[in-house]
Amino acid sequence: MFLPRIVKRMSPLLGSRMSLNACRFASTDLVRTEVDDKTGIAVVTMNRKPVNSLNLELLRELSSALDAVEKNKSRGMILASSLDTVFSAGLDITEMYKPDQARLKDFWTTLQEVWLKLFGSGFPTAAAINGHAPAGGCLLAMSCEYRVMRPNLTIGLNETQLGIVAPSWFMSTMENILPRREVELALTLGKMFSTEKAHEIGLVDEIVDTKEEALAKCTEFIQLFARVPREARALTKQSFRREALQKLDRDQDLQMFIYLVNQPQVQKGLGLYFESLKKK
Ligand SMILES: CCCCCCCCCCCC/C=C/CC(=O)SCCNC(=O)CCNC(=O)[C@H](O)C(C)(C)COP(=O)(O)OP(=O)(O)OC[C@H]1O[C@@H](n2cnc3c(N)ncnc32)[C@H](O)[C@@H]1OP(=O)(O)O
């Protein structure tokens, strides 16, 4: 459950530019939200060790954090990870392998919700990709309007490599950034791009050396909109994204997911993949 702890104070504990400004914190164990009072930008940081795999609880907290950013009328939101080498490992395999059926339904519904809120948000969004971002991790980053990534990492929709299929709204999200042909090739291959390649093709906008620089670049991007009327910007962004958003038939997508994930060969594949991750 989202129990925001909101305090207003000067924070000598935070690094770099954030430390200079009074910040409001709305934090839970899994998601930390800090709003810089000077810029009005919220930094939403995922914090689920070891790899920020997206389980039901993390997704619920992300969903609540997005509501809070919207409600607080923040100038924008930066999505980041508290981990040194992983942005997010994507969906938590344990939610889909030998699942409890009621929880599985909740899990997928909440993932849809997070995507609808993030991809469809009116406020400006940017991702500080300070670690690997496979599959669902890539989806979160791609749902933002701008991506800044550290070198020598990987990002992509690798689902076919796992013997599963990325839902069509994952594909639409990549199509919002890359040409359709490039997306088809990336998805059919289950391609994980290096930071450098992702930058070359436009999946990532900038490469920087540190997380602090990534946050600073994301802030600069969001501040580009400082003088653009908020509502006009929001409606323009949402018009561009409306087709993808409306294409998601939540109920049909849920039924399809539940049916497919419960197929014995899919369960077997997920089990083998999970074991291979553990043996690594
Ligand atoms: C014809 C058939 C059609 C069938 C259609 C079926 C369609 C149904 C399904 C539809 C759903 C589709 C959507 C899927 C989207 C997804 O997001 S799937 C998840 C994909 N994610 C990955 O492939 C990432 C896997 N992880 C990694 O690559 C690496 O862990 C990492 C690069 C992120 C980090 O590497 P490193 O720092 O070296 O950590 P590790 O030692 O690998 O991992 C540490 C620890 O975490 C566990 N773990 C890693 N990833 C996950 C995960 N996604 N879920 C759960 N757990 C994970 C890993 O096992 C380690 O655990 P232990 O410490 O060993 O216990």
The ligand as a Gaussian input file, in Angstrom:
#p B3LYP/6-31G(d) Opt

LIG

0 1
 C        4.502000     -19.598000     -29.124000
 C        4.319000     -19.267000     -27.689000
 C        3.638000     -17.946000     -27.483000
 C        3.647000     -17.664000     -26.025000
 C        3.198000     -16.297000     -25.691000
 C        3.258000     -16.115000     -24.200000
 C        2.942000     -14.725000     -23.811000
 C        2.648000     -14.648000     -22.352000
 C        3.541000     -13.733000     -21.579000
 C        3.329000     -12.295000     -21.919000
 C        4.166000     -11.393000     -21.067000
 C        5.170000     -10.770000     -21.851000
 C        5.892000      -9.662000     -21.158000
 C        7.094000      -9.842000     -20.604000
 C        7.904000      -8.714000     -20.228000
 C        9.025000      -8.991000     -19.268000
 O        9.480000      -8.059000     -18.682000
 S        9.603000     -10.560000     -19.035000
 C       11.049000     -10.379000     -18.029000
 C       12.233000     -10.303000     -18.894000
 N       13.401000      -9.934000     -18.146000
 C       14.589000     -10.408000     -18.426000
 O       14.760000     -11.206000     -19.329000
 C       15.717000      -9.927000     -17.578000
 C       16.372000     -11.035000     -16.856000
 N       17.455000     -10.565000     -16.003000
 C       18.651000     -10.219000     -16.458000
 O       18.938000     -10.199000     -17.631000
 C       19.668000      -9.824000     -15.438000
 O       19.209000     -10.237000     -14.182000
 C       19.991000      -8.321000     -15.355000
 C       20.788000      -7.912000     -16.610000
 C       18.727000      -7.488000     -15.264000
 C       20.863000      -8.038000     -14.114000
 O       21.981000      -8.870000     -14.120000
 P       22.806000      -9.094000     -12.766000
 O       23.023000      -7.793000     -12.104000
 O       23.998000      -9.902000     -13.146000
 O       21.814000      -9.876000     -11.815000
 P       21.470000     -11.434000     -11.847000
 O       22.520000     -12.183000     -11.114000
 O       21.168000     -11.858000     -13.244000
 O       20.091000     -11.463000     -11.054000
 C       20.064000     -11.252000      -9.647000
 C       18.866000     -11.995000      -9.083000
 O       17.681000     -11.443000      -9.658000
 C       16.901000     -12.476000     -10.260000
 N       16.214000     -11.939000     -11.455000
 C       16.741000     -11.310000     -12.494000
 N       15.799000     -10.924000     -13.362000
 C       14.615000     -11.309000     -12.851000
 C       13.244000     -11.193000     -13.296000
 N       12.901000     -10.569000     -14.440000
 N       12.295000     -11.722000     -12.506000
 C       12.602000     -12.325000     -11.342000
 N       13.882000     -12.478000     -10.862000
 C       14.866000     -11.967000     -11.613000
 C       17.928000     -13.549000     -10.634000
 O       17.330000     -14.800000     -10.765000
 C       18.867000     -13.474000      -9.447000
 O       18.259000     -14.170000      -8.391000
 P       19.128000     -14.976000      -7.317000
 O       19.968000     -13.941000      -6.647000
 O       19.934000     -15.969000      -8.089000
 O       18.113000     -15.606000      -6.429000

